[in-house]
């Protein structure tokens, strides 16, 4: 983050450390404070207040469309301006949705045993349609922003959590079918999404347009070689690679640290995934289990979607790289998620 942001900060603000200072003051510090609070608060409080957290988050999602309060950037209304600070509600939605879904699934698993078989009784209308309703309401806000990348992450994580709750397998199969159908419709109604898929399949189709970012990302990653060009010695960060401090930061990281540095980063995400699943498996409380699994899926899935889009095995998305990309809202929500994971681990 420090190395990548220096030239952009100097060009835009006349200070080499503007983005770094902003990330520390409005991202890292409040994130650590809130993470410590999440670590100390009783887990039952998260379960109790989860519906309120989601409701407040949805209200903030609606506020991005209000004039003078919402901020639009490149055709997307995703930010709220509160004077000296601004934040992105959709980043906090990932965590609040996981907390709500964990609370809801836990309440269902605790109450819905059949008296004869002692197995969970998942009523189709009471569970499947209720699950779709919550996703649908949330999805409407994200579609109109638009923020399809965040919607994709939330739906994938929610589907995995729904499956791990031991719901009938055909529920999950039907969900996957409906998700694919819904995203085909979203691609159809927005030509730029379809063009992004075409460029993903053939990057040379529009090398100076939609394909420019992935072309420059691959150049950056390839030029890093085995050992990298050295920290601070990236060339692509000097205006060649779009969104170098946010969505494309992995490409700069790979250019400066090489294959070995990139491998270490991927291994760190895998260790996080392993530890998160272990925490979830060891807890006996259903809410804690779903919450641990959901948080782990969210952060690791988002990491590998970002990395996959940079190396060309997935279409480009606007998903930040967890803990590394610039963005205070994303960093705060991720640190709170880690604080909750530590809390669950402490209770185990």
N, C-alpha and C positions, 0 to 999 in steps of 0.2 A: 504494500500500500504506500509506504513512504517513498520508495524508489519510483514508482509509477506516477505518483501525483506531483512530483517536483516540477517538471516542465509545464504542466497544465496550470498549476497554481501560480507559477511565475508569470505565465502569459496572460492569465485572466485577472489576477488580483495584485500582481507585483510583489507577491510574497511566496517564497518557495514552500512554506509550511502551512498555507491556509487550509487546504483539505485535511492535512494531518491533524492540525489543531481542532478543526471542526469535528472530525471523527472522534477525537478523544473527548472533547467537551460535551458534544451532543449525542454521542454514541457509546463509547467505552465506559465513561464514568457513570452515567445514569444506568447503563446496562449492568454494571457490576453491583451497584447499589440495589437495583431491583432483583438481580439474581440472588444476592445474599438474603433479601427479604423473602423471595420465593423458597429459599432453602430453609428458612426459619419458620415460616407459616405452616400451620397444621394442614395436612393434605385434605382432611375432611372439609376445610374451609374452601379449598379450590373446587371440591365436588359440589358443595352447597351453592357457591356463587357462580359456577360455570355458565348457567343460562343467562345470568345478568351480564357477565363479561361478553358473551356473544351478542346479546341485544345491544349493548353499548357500542360494540364494534360495528354492528350493522348500521346503527345511527350515524356513526362517523363515516361509514362508506357512502351513505346518502348525502352527507354534507359536502363531499367533494364536488358535487354538481351545483352548489350554491355560488352565485356570483360574489366576488370579492373575498370569499372564504376558500373556495376550492382553487387549486392551481392546475392549469392545463399545460402540458408540455408535449410537443410533437404529436398532437391529436389525442393525447390520453389525459383524462382527468383522474389523477390518482393521489394527489397531495392536498393537505389542508394547511392553510397559512394562519398561524396564530402570532402575528407580529414578528418577534425576533426568532421564532422557531417555526419549523414546518415538519410535518411527519406524514407517513404513508400508511393509512389504516389497513390496507390489504396485507402488509407484512405482519401486523399483529393478529390479523384474522386467522392466519395459519395456526397460531397457538391457541387462540380462544376457541376455534372450531374443534381442535383436538381435545381440549378440556371439556367442552360441551358433549362431544360424542363419547368420550370416556365415561362421563357421568351418566349419560343416557344408556349406553350399553351395559354399564355396571348395574344400573337399576333394573334393566330387563333380565340380566342373568341371575339376579338375586331373587326375583319374584316369579319367574315363569317356568317352574318345574311342574311336570305332569305328576299327578298323585300315584299313578300306577308304574310308569317306566322310570321315574326319577330323572328323566331327560329334559333338556330345555325345550319348552314349547314356544316356537317363534311363529306367532300368527302373521300371515302374509299381509293383511291390511293394517295391522297394528305396528308392524316393524318395518317391512319393506317400503310401504308407501310413506310412512312417517320419515324414514331415512331419506327417501327421494325428495320429500317436501322440504326438509331442511337444506339439502344440497341445492334444490331448485331455487329457493329463496336467496340463498347466498350467491348462487351462480348468476342470478339476474343482475345484482349489483356489479359483479366483476365483468360481465359481458358488456354492460353499457359504459364501463370506464374507457376503453376495454383493457382487461388484464387477463387474457386467456391463459398465460403461463402460470400465474398464481392459481387460477381455477383448476388447471390440470394437476398441479401438485396437491391441492386440497382433495380433489376427487380420488386420486390414486391412493393417497394416505388413508382417506376415509374408507375406501373399498377394502384395503388390506386390514384395517381395524375391524370392519364388519365381518370379514371372513374369519379372522382370529377369534371372534366372539362365538364361534361354533354355530353360526347360522347355517341353515341348509345350503348345501353346495350349489343347488340350482339357483338360489338367490344371487350368489356371486357371479355365476355364469350369465344370468339375465342382466345383472348390473354392467358387466363388461360389454355385453352386446349393446346396451343402451348408451353407454359412454362413447363407444366407437361411432354409433349412429349420430349422437349429438355433436361430436366434434366434426364429423363429415358435413353436417349441416352448417356449423360455424365456419368451416373452411369455404363452403359453397357461397355463403352470403358475404364473405369478405375476400375479394380477389387477391389482396396482398398476402393472405395466409396461403392460398393455393400457390401463388408464385414462389413463396418461401419454400414450399415442399418441392416444387420443380427445381429450384436452385440447389436444394439439398441433394436431389437425385443427380443433378448435373451442374456442378459449381461453375463451369465455363459458360453456362447459358447467359448469364448477365454479370460478367466479372467486374464491371465498373458501377453496377447498380446494387441490386439486392445481394448479389454474390460477393461484393467487395469486402465485407467484414470477415466472412469465412476465409476468403483468399488471403487476406492480410494476417489473419490468425494462424493459418497453416504455415505461412512464411515465417512468422515469429517463432512458432513451435519448432519448425524444421531447422531454423538457423541456430537454435540453442544447442543442437547436437547432444552429445553424451553428458558433458560437464557444464554446459551453458556459457554464455558470454561474460558472465560475472555480474554481481549485484550492482545495479545502477547503470549498467552498460547496454541496456536495451536500445535499439534504434526505432522499433515500431511504436514506442510510446511517444515519440516526437511528432504526433499528428497523423501518423500513417494508419493506425488501428483505431477505429471508432470505439467509444465507450471503454477505453483502456483501463479506467479506474473502477469500473463497475462490472458490467456483464463479461467483458473480455479480459479481465485481469489474469485469468489462468494462462492465457497465451503469453503475456508479458513475463509471468512467473516462470513459465517453461523456457522462454528465451534466455532469461538470466541465470537460471539454475540447471537447465538442461534436463535430460531424461532422468538422471538420478534424483534431482530435486523434485521433479514431478512425481516420481515413484514414491518418494518419502511422503509427499502430501497425500497421495492416494491411499497409502498404507495408514496414515493417521486417520483418515475418514473411515477406513475399514475397522480400525481399532475402536473408534467411537461407535460404529455400528455393532460390533461384537459386545462391547461393554454395555451398551444400551439394551440390547436383547437379553443379556445376562441379568441385568437389573430387573427387567420385566418378568423374566422367568422365575426369579427367586422370591418375588413378592407374592404374598397370599391374598392381597386385596385386589379385587377386580378393577376398581377405578385406577389404582396405581399401576396395575399391569397394562391396561389399555393406554394409559397416559404415557408410560415409558415406551411402549411399542410405537405409539403414534409420533412422539417427539423424535425418536430414533429414526423412524422411516422418513419423517419430514426433512431432517437435516441431511441425512445421507443421500436420499433420493434427489434432493435439490442440488447437492454437490455433484453427483454423477450426471445429472441432466445438464448442468452447466459445463462440466468438463467434456461430456460427450458431444455437445454442440460445438465446442471449440476445436475438437479434433476431427469433426466431420462425420461422426457416426450417428448423430441425431440432428434434427433441424434446429436452426437458431431459435433461441428463446430469450426473453428478457429476464431470466432468473439470475439473481446474484449468487456468487460463490460464498457459502456460509463462512462467517468469521473473517473473511479476507476482502471481499468487495467493499467499495465505499458505499455508505448508506447507514445513517444512524438508526432508522426505524428497524431495518433488517437485523443489525447487530444487537440492538436492545432486545428484540423478541427472541433471538437465538440464545442470548445469554440467560434470559428468564427461563427458557426451556431447559437449559443446562442446569440452572439452579433447582428446578423442579425435579430433574433426574437425580441430582445429588440428594435432594430431600427424600425421594423414594428409596434410594440406596441406603440412606441413613436409617430409615424405618424398617428396612429388611432385616 
